[in-house]
Amino acid sequence: MITLTEKAAQKVKEFMKEQGVPDYGLRMRVVGGGCSGLQYEMGLDKEAAPGDRVLEFYGVKVFIDMKSALYLAGSEIDYVEDLMQSGFKINNPNAHSTCGCGQSFH
């Protein structure tokens, strides 16, 4: 399905702690929009919705709806910090093209 790197999982745990919701999980979605047609949405969610795929990596639950799961299959979610950028990076083998910001794909 997907993988969440250890570094990304640690960053999600930090966000949950900062927000005061340490028992939440990471919600991953693919929605229409962005400059390439589809875009990623990530957020914190209390629980899985009916029909969600629920995965767990390094103590972080990841919730993905079935439609988004089709677009995210085989993806790796990482967290990158370097001189040029910092943030979550999604390496998606299903993306035929991506925009310059990396948040939108086709």
PyMOL commands that set and color helices and strands:
alter all, ss='L'
color gray80, all
select helices_A, chain A and resi 6-19+66-72
alter helices_A, ss='H'
color red, helices_A
select strands_A, chain A and resi 2-4+25-32+38-45+53-57+60-64+75-81+86-91+104-105
alter strands_A, ss='S'
color yellow, strands_A
deselect
rebuild
show_as cartoon
